[in-house]
Amino acid sequence: MNFQAAIFDLDGTLINSLEDLADSANAMLASYGFPTHPLDPYRYFVGNGSRKLIERCLPKEKAADPEFVEEALQRYKEIYAHHTEDKTRPYVGILPALQLLQQQGIPMGICTNKHQSAADEIVAHMFPQGLFRTISGDRPGLPRKPHPQKVLKMAEDFGVAPGRVAYFGDTSVDMDTAHNAGFYAVGVLWGFRPQEELVAHGADILLASPEEITTKLSFARKQPHDTAET
């Protein structure tokens, strides 16, 4: 099948941001005198949005207090806003693969559970302007992944049927999002989570490197005569 659109997760798929996320969360914890965490647990703390990250890294009794979680979340966001690009970089090989898709006229979008302001800033600084038609982050009034609402809206805006959309991600949340939307679920192995998780959540294909985005999958620009059906 030739896919006519590509939608990507951000953290762990397009960018390696784990250290900045962990450092910022640990700085928030340290500011309260709470224990911090080593890097590896953050692979599982992230993926469901900033609030869930804070709930997971806080001491259990504090995580059970919604008012304190909100306070800690805002403190984390203030810290992270100054450290979004300390160590974060696009994965090697990502940009050339995306530019090949762009040259083919393939519409691309990003759907992430990262809060919208951080997603916008990072993408603006790390990727060429106009590469992505849409960047949809976490913001009030819209459900987070794995709910398919935001990615289905992207596909509609692209004029591409769900069955012709390849969705790329590195976590179970991403594979579930793809299946909930009727997309082709592409699991990437260079991200934060292990292969076993992606397989268990129904990855349709696994990619070992960004170069395989254009060598293991086929893309073709939608033609005027193509229907909206899969």
C-alpha positions as CSV (number, residue, x, y, z in Angstrom):
1,M,0.0,0.0,0.0
2,N,1.1,3.6,-0.7
3,F,0.5,5.8,2.3
4,Q,-0.7,9.3,1.6
5,A,0.1,11.0,4.9
6,A,2.4,10.6,7.9
7,I,1.7,11.6,11.5
8,F,4.4,11.4,14.2
9,D,4.7,11.3,17.9
10,L,7.3,13.8,19.1
11,D,9.3,12.7,22.1
12,G,11.1,9.4,21.5
13,T,10.1,9.4,17.8
14,L,11.4,12.6,16.3
15,I,13.5,13.9,19.1
16,N,15.5,12.5,22.0
17,S,14.3,14.6,24.8
18,L,14.5,12.2,27.7
19,E,17.4,13.8,29.6
20,D,15.8,17.3,29.5
21,L,12.5,15.9,30.7
22,A,14.2,14.0,33.5
23,D,16.5,16.8,34.5
24,S,13.5,19.3,34.7
25,A,11.3,16.9,36.7
26,N,14.2,16.2,39.0
27,A,14.8,19.9,39.5
28,M,11.2,20.3,40.4
29,L,11.4,17.4,42.9
30,A,14.6,18.8,44.4
31,S,13.0,22.2,44.9
32,Y,10.5,20.5,47.3
33,G,13.2,18.4,49.0
34,F,11.8,15.2,47.4
35,P,13.9,12.3,46.2
36,T,14.9,12.4,42.6
37,H,15.0,9.5,40.1
38,P,17.7,8.2,37.7
39,L,17.2,8.6,34.0
40,D,15.8,5.1,33.1
41,P,12.5,5.3,35.0
42,Y,11.6,8.4,33.1
43,R,11.2,6.2,30.0
44,Y,8.0,5.0,31.7
45,F,7.1,8.2,33.5
46,V,6.7,10.1,30.2
47,G,4.2,9.4,27.3
48,N,0.9,10.3,28.8
49,G,1.3,14.1,29.2
50,S,3.0,16.4,31.7
51,R,0.4,15.9,34.5
52,K,0.8,12.2,34.4
53,L,4.6,12.6,34.4
54,I,4.4,14.6,37.6
55,E,2.0,12.2,39.2
56,R,4.4,9.3,38.5
57,C,7.6,11.0,39.7
58,L,6.1,12.6,42.9
59,P,6.1,10.7,46.2
60,K,2.9,8.7,46.4
61,E,1.2,10.7,49.1
62,K,1.8,13.9,47.2
63,A,0.7,12.4,43.9
64,A,-2.7,11.6,45.5
65,D,-3.3,15.3,46.2
66,P,-4.7,17.0,43.1
67,E,-4.0,20.5,44.3
68,F,-0.4,19.7,45.0
69,V,0.0,17.9,41.6
70,E,-1.3,21.1,39.9
71,E,1.2,23.2,41.8
72,A,4.1,20.9,41.1
73,L,3.1,20.7,37.4
74,Q,3.2,24.4,37.0
75,R,6.6,24.5,38.7
76,Y,7.9,21.8,36.4
77,K,6.6,23.6,33.3
78,E,8.4,26.8,34.4
79,I,11.6,24.9,34.8
80,Y,11.3,22.9,31.6
81,A,10.5,26.1,29.6
82,H,14.2,27.1,30.2
83,H,15.7,23.7,29.4
84,T,13.7,22.3,26.5
85,E,16.8,22.3,24.3
86,D,19.8,21.7,26.6
87,K,20.3,18.1,25.5
88,T,17.3,17.5,23.2
89,R,18.1,16.8,19.6
90,P,16.3,15.2,16.6
91,Y,17.4,11.6,16.2
92,V,20.1,11.1,13.6
93,G,18.5,10.4,10.2
94,I,15.1,11.9,11.1
95,L,15.4,15.1,9.2
96,P,16.6,13.6,5.8
97,A,13.7,11.0,6.0
98,L,11.2,13.8,6.6
99,Q,12.6,15.9,3.8
100,L,12.2,13.0,1.4
101,L,8.5,12.7,2.4
102,Q,8.1,16.5,1.9
103,Q,9.7,16.2,-1.5
104,Q,7.1,13.6,-2.4
105,G,4.3,16.0,-1.3
106,I,3.3,13.9,1.6
107,P,1.4,15.9,4.3
108,M,2.9,15.4,7.8
109,G,1.7,16.3,11.3
110,I,2.8,15.8,14.9
111,C,0.5,14.6,17.6
112,T,2.1,14.6,21.1
113,N,1.0,14.5,24.7
114,K,3.6,17.1,25.5
115,H,2.0,20.5,26.4
116,Q,1.4,22.6,23.4
117,S,3.8,25.5,24.2
118,A,6.8,23.3,24.6
119,A,6.0,21.3,21.5
120,D,5.6,24.4,19.4
121,E,8.9,25.9,20.6
122,I,11.0,22.7,20.1
123,V,9.6,22.0,16.6
124,A,10.1,25.6,15.6
125,H,13.8,25.5,16.7
126,M,14.7,22.0,15.5
127,F,12.9,21.5,12.2
128,P,12.5,23.6,9.1
129,Q,9.5,25.9,8.9
130,G,6.6,24.3,7.0
131,L,7.8,20.8,7.3
132,F,4.7,19.9,9.4
133,R,1.3,21.1,8.5
134,T,0.0,20.6,12.1
135,I,1.5,20.3,15.5
136,S,-1.1,19.1,18.0
137,G,0.0,19.1,21.6
138,D,-1.7,18.8,25.0
139,R,-4.1,21.7,25.5
140,P,-7.4,22.2,27.3
141,G,-10.6,20.8,25.8
142,L,-9.0,18.1,23.7
143,P,-8.4,14.5,24.8
144,R,-4.9,13.2,25.0
145,K,-3.7,10.1,23.1
146,P,-4.6,7.3,22.8
147,H,-8.0,9.0,22.1
148,P,-8.0,9.3,18.3
149,Q,-9.9,12.7,18.0
150,K,-6.8,14.8,17.2
151,V,-5.2,12.5,14.8
152,L,-8.4,11.9,12.9
153,K,-8.9,15.6,12.6
154,M,-5.5,15.8,11.0
155,A,-6.3,13.1,8.5
156,E,-9.5,14.9,7.7
157,D,-7.7,18.2,7.2
158,F,-5.1,16.4,5.0
159,G,-8.0,14.9,2.9
160,V,-6.6,11.4,3.5
161,A,-8.6,8.4,4.5
162,P,-7.5,6.8,7.9
163,G,-6.4,3.6,6.2
164,R,-3.8,5.6,4.1
165,V,-2.2,7.3,7.2
166,A,1.0,5.9,8.7
167,Y,1.3,6.8,12.4
168,F,4.8,6.6,14.0
169,G,5.5,6.3,17.7
170,D,7.7,4.6,20.3
171,T,5.2,3.7,23.0
172,S,2.0,1.6,23.7
173,V,0.1,4.9,23.8
174,D,1.1,5.5,20.1
175,M,0.2,2.1,18.9
176,D,-3.2,2.3,20.6
177,T,-3.7,5.7,19.1
178,A,-3.0,4.4,15.6
179,H,-5.4,1.5,16.0
180,N,-8.1,3.6,17.6
181,A,-7.9,5.9,14.5
182,G,-7.7,3.1,11.9
183,F,-4.2,4.1,11.0
184,Y,-1.2,1.9,10.2
185,A,0.8,1.6,13.4
186,V,4.5,2.0,12.9
187,G,6.6,1.3,16.0
188,V,10.0,2.9,16.1
189,L,12.8,1.1,18.0
190,W,15.1,4.1,18.6
191,G,12.8,5.6,21.2
192,F,12.0,5.3,24.9
193,R,10.2,1.9,25.1
194,P,11.2,-1.7,24.3
195,Q,10.2,-3.7,21.3
196,E,8.1,-6.0,23.4
197,E,5.7,-3.2,24.4
198,L,5.2,-2.1,20.8
199,V,4.5,-5.7,19.7
200,A,2.1,-6.3,22.6
201,H,0.1,-3.2,21.5
202,G,-0.2,-4.3,17.9
203,A,2.5,-2.5,15.9
204,D,1.9,-3.3,12.3
205,I,5.6,-2.9,11.5
206,L,8.8,-2.1,13.5
207,L,11.5,0.2,12.2
208,A,15.1,-0.1,13.4
209,S,16.3,3.3,12.2
210,P,14.8,6.6,10.8
211,E,16.1,5.7,7.4
212,E,13.6,2.9,7.3
213,I,10.8,5.4,7.3
214,T,11.2,5.7,3.5
215,T,12.8,2.3,2.7
216,K,10.3,0.0,4.5
217,L,7.2,2.0,3.8
218,S,5.8,3.3,0.5
219,F,4.3,6.8,0.2
220,A,2.6,8.4,-2.7
221,R,0.9,11.8,-2.9
222,K,-2.8,11.7,-3.0
223,Q,-4.2,12.3,-6.5
224,P,-7.3,14.3,-7.3
225,H,-9.2,11.1,-8.5
226,D,-8.4,9.2,-5.2
227,T,-11.5,8.7,-3.1
228,A,-11.8,9.2,0.7
229,E,-12.2,5.5,1.2
230,T,-9.5,3.2,2.4
